[in-house]
């Protein structure tokens, strides 16, 4: 029977991580699985716990949101350790891309019986982060500002915090001139953002890259160019369905390696955690992480 080490972010989703795991733990243990639980003090601590568990041949469960999922997934990328997700955060976007159920019984069934399947990861290099690996997406521009505001929100949760953060970011954003190089081909872009997506979702269920797949060996690069603010708010609403990709202001490229530069210090983020400024270089790592889904 399977042996699990659950790494819990105790503050995820307004401290719901531990409560979510309790329901799941009863089901896993009742089925004969072994489960040990570790509570992380920081993302770096969570990564250390995950690596140590992997070295002991255990399946690691990341309990929380996209930050801990991406941080642990990045730490385990290339090691052969199997990762499972227990969605308990505000966004849960990578879990959504894997079609993981919220119901504890259905999730336990997957964790107990699914065969591991490899997913791609994203290697991130910049002056601040010489080498970071994440799961879902890297975004440079107004959405990085929006994510920072959402992370600092005290009263709002989930999609509401991201939407409020987006409104606040857009009202003060000045379009930037980007140079985006995809597999050696340079593209000039003036606008709001550049998103390199391994997962279709970001920002709490917003379908930024409808064509992105976690196992195709490619990044979908979404560029949203300069437009009136009122149109950008319309685009934000269209992210719920992916309809924004039909607009002429939105361009989608695909590639394996990407460099994003800008004419000023533009912020970028990754999986809700990494915060830095451009330039940044990204590379897809195909089939680098076995996951249960």
C-alpha positions in Angstrom: 0.0 0.0 0.0 1.1 3.5 -0.7 3.1 5.7 1.8 2.4 9.4 1.8 4.0 12.4 3.4 1.6 15.4 3.5 3.3 18.8 3.5 0.7 21.3 4.8 0.7 25.1 4.4 -1.1 25.9 7.6 -2.2 29.3 6.4 -3.5 28.3 2.9 -7.1 29.3 2.1 -7.6 31.0 5.4 -6.1 28.1 7.4 -8.3 25.5 5.7 -5.3 23.3 4.7 -5.2 21.2 7.9 -9.0 20.8 8.0 -9.1 19.6 4.4 -6.4 17.1 5.1 -8.2 15.7 8.2 -11.1 14.4 6.0 -8.8 13.0 3.4 -6.5 11.3 6.0 -9.3 9.2 7.5 -10.1 7.9 4.0 -6.5 7.1 3.1 -5.8 5.4 6.4 -9.0 3.4 6.3 -7.9 2.0 2.9 -4.6 0.9 4.5 -2.3 3.7 3.3 0.4 5.1 5.6 0.2 8.9 6.0 2.5 11.2 7.9 1.9 14.9 8.2 4.4 17.7 8.3 3.5 21.4 8.8 5.7 23.9 6.9 7.0 27.1 8.4 7.9 28.6 5.0 8.0 27.6 1.3 11.7 26.7 1.6 10.9 24.5 4.6 8.1 22.8 2.7 10.6 22.1 -0.1 13.1 20.6 2.3 10.5 18.4 3.8 9.3 17.2 0.4 12.9 16.4 -0.8 13.6 14.4 2.3 10.3 12.4 2.0 11.1 11.7 -1.7 14.5 10.4 -0.8 12.7 7.9 1.5 10.6 6.7 -1.4 7.4 8.3 -0.2 4.7 10.0 -2.3 4.5 13.7 -1.4 1.2 15.4 -1.0 1.2 19.2 -1.3 -1.6 20.5 0.9 -2.5 24.1 0.1 -2.8 26.4 -2.9 -0.7 27.1 -6.0 2.2 28.5 -4.1 3.0 25.3 -2.2 2.0 23.2 -5.2 4.4 25.0 -7.4 7.1 25.3 -4.8 7.1 21.6 -3.9 6.5 20.6 -7.5 9.6 22.6 -8.5 11.7 21.1 -5.8 10.8 17.6 -6.8 11.1 18.2 -10.6 13.6 15.8 -12.1 13.9 13.7 -8.9 11.5 11.0 -9.8 9.4 11.5 -6.6 5.7 11.3 -7.2 3.6 14.3 -6.2 -0.1 14.5 -5.3 -2.1 17.7 -4.7 -4.7 18.3 -2.0 -6.3 21.6 -3.1 -6.8 23.9 -0.1 -5.8 27.4 -1.2 -7.4 30.4 -2.8 -6.6 29.6 -6.4 -5.9 25.9 -6.8 -5.3 26.5 -10.5 -2.9 23.7 -11.2 -5.2 21.2 -9.4 -8.0 22.5 -11.7 -5.8 21.9 -14.7 -5.4 18.3 -13.6 -9.2 18.0 -13.1 -8.7 17.0 -9.5 -12.0 16.7 -7.6 -12.8 18.7 -4.4 -14.7 15.8 -2.9 -12.4 14.0 -0.4 -13.6 10.6 -1.3 -13.1 11.1 -5.0 -9.6 12.6 -4.4 -8.7 9.7 -2.1 -9.6 7.3 -4.8 -7.2 9.0 -7.2 -4.3 9.2 -4.7 -4.7 5.5 -3.7 -5.1 4.0 -7.2 -4.1 6.3 -10.0 -0.9 5.5 -11.8 1.6 8.4 -11.8 1.7 10.4 -15.1 4.4 12.9 -16.0 3.8 16.6 -16.3 6.0 19.4 -17.6 7.5 22.0 -15.3 9.0 25.5 -16.0 12.6 26.4 -15.2 12.9 30.1 -14.3 16.1 32.1 -14.5 16.8 35.7 -13.6 19.3 37.8 -11.7 17.2 37.4 -8.5 16.3 33.8 -8.9 19.3 32.0 -10.6 17.3 28.8 -10.9 13.7 28.3 -9.8 11.3 25.6 -11.1 7.5 26.1 -11.0 4.4 24.3 -12.3 1.7 26.6 -13.6 2.7 29.9 -15.2 5.0 32.9 -15.2 3.4 36.3 -15.8 5.1 39.6 -16.4 3.2 42.9 -16.1 -0.1 44.1 -14.7 -1.1 40.6 -13.5 2.1 40.3 -11.4 1.0 43.6 -9.7 -2.5 42.2 -9.3 -1.3 39.0 -7.7 0.8 41.0 -5.2 -2.3 43.0 -4.2 -4.3 39.7 -3.9 -1.6 38.1 -1.7 -1.8 41.1 0.6 -5.6 41.2 0.7 -7.0 40.7 4.2 -10.7 40.8 3.8 -11.2 39.1 0.4 -10.6 35.4 -0.6 -10.4 33.4 -3.7 -11.5 34.9 -7.0 -12.7 38.1 -5.3 -9.2 38.9 -4.1 -7.7 38.4 -7.5 -10.4 40.5 -9.2 -10.0 43.4 -6.7 -6.2 43.1 -7.1 -6.6 43.4 -10.9 -8.8 46.5 -10.6 -6.3 48.2 -8.4 -3.3 47.2 -10.6 -4.9 48.3 -13.9 -5.9 51.8 -12.6 -2.2 52.6 -12.1 -0.5 50.6 -14.8 1.4 52.1 -17.7 1.9 49.9 -20.8 5.4 48.6 -21.1 7.5 47.9 -24.2 8.4 44.2 -24.1 10.9 42.2 -26.2 9.7 38.6 -26.1 12.0 35.9 -27.7 10.4 32.5 -28.3 12.7 29.7 -29.5 15.1 32.3 -30.9 12.5 34.4 -32.7 12.0 38.0 -31.4 8.6 39.6 -31.0 8.1 43.3 -30.0 5.1 43.9 -27.8 3.6 47.0 -26.1 1.0 46.3 -23.6 -0.2 45.0 -20.3 1.2 41.6 -19.8 3.1 38.5 -21.1 2.0 35.2 -19.6 4.0 31.9 -20.2 1.5 29.2 -19.3 2.0 25.5 -18.7 -1.5 25.3 -17.2 -4.6 26.9 -18.8 -5.6 28.6 -15.5 -4.2 31.3 -13.3 -5.6 33.9 -10.9 -8.2 31.6 -9.4 -9.9 29.9 -12.3 -9.2 32.5 -14.9 -8.7 30.7 -18.3 -5.7 32.7 -19.5 -4.4 30.1 -21.9 -7.2 27.8 -23.1 -4.9 25.7 -25.3 -2.2 25.1 -22.7 -1.5 21.5 -21.7 0.6 20.3 -18.8 2.1 17.5 -20.8 2.7 18.7 -24.3 6.3 20.0 -23.9 5.4 23.5 -24.8 4.6 26.8 -23.1 1.6 28.9 -24.4 2.7 32.5 -24.4 -0.2 35.0 -24.1 0.5 38.6 -25.0 -2.2 41.3 -24.2 -1.3 44.5 -26.0 -2.1 48.1 -25.1 -5.8 49.0 -25.2 -8.2 51.4 -23.4 -8.6 50.5 -19.8 -12.3 49.9 -20.3 -11.5 47.2 -22.8 -9.0 45.6 -20.5 -11.7 45.3 -17.8 -13.8 43.5 -20.5 -10.9 41.2 -21.2 -10.6 40.4 -17.5 -14.2 39.3 -17.5 -13.6 37.2 -20.6 -10.9 35.3 -18.8 -13.6 33.3 -17.1 -14.3 31.5 -20.4 -11.2 32.1 -22.5 -13.1 34.3 -25.0 -10.4 36.9 -24.7 -8.1 34.9 -27.1 -10.5 35.8 -30.0 -9.8 39.5 -29.6 -7.2 41.2 -31.9 -5.5 42.7 -28.7 -4.5 39.2 -27.7 -1.8 37.1 -29.3 -0.8 33.5 -28.4 2.6 32.0 -29.3 4.0 28.6 -28.4 7.5 27.5 -27.7 10.0 25.6 -25.5 12.3 28.5 -24.4 11.3 32.1 -23.7 13.0 35.3 -22.7 11.0 38.3 -21.6 12.6 41.8 -21.4 11.1 45.2 -21.0 12.1 48.9 -21.3 11.6 49.5 -17.5 11.6 47.4 -14.3 8.4 45.3 -14.9 7.5 42.9 -12.2 6.9 39.2 -12.8 5.5 36.4 -10.7 5.3 32.6 -10.8 2.7 30.4 -9.2 1.6 33.1 -6.9 4.9 33.1 -5.0 8.0 34.3 -6.8 8.2 38.1 -7.0 11.0 39.7 -9.1 11.5 42.0 -12.0 12.4 41.4 -15.7 14.4 40.2 -17.5 13.6 36.5 -17.1 14.4 33.4 -19.1 12.0 30.4 -19.1 12.5 26.8 -20.3 10.0 24.0 -20.3 11.2 20.8 -18.7 9.2 18.1 -20.5 7.7 15.2 -18.5 9.9 16.1 -15.5 7.5 15.4 -12.6 5.3 12.3 -12.0 1.9 13.3 -10.5 -1.3 11.5 -9.4 -4.3 12.8 -11.3 
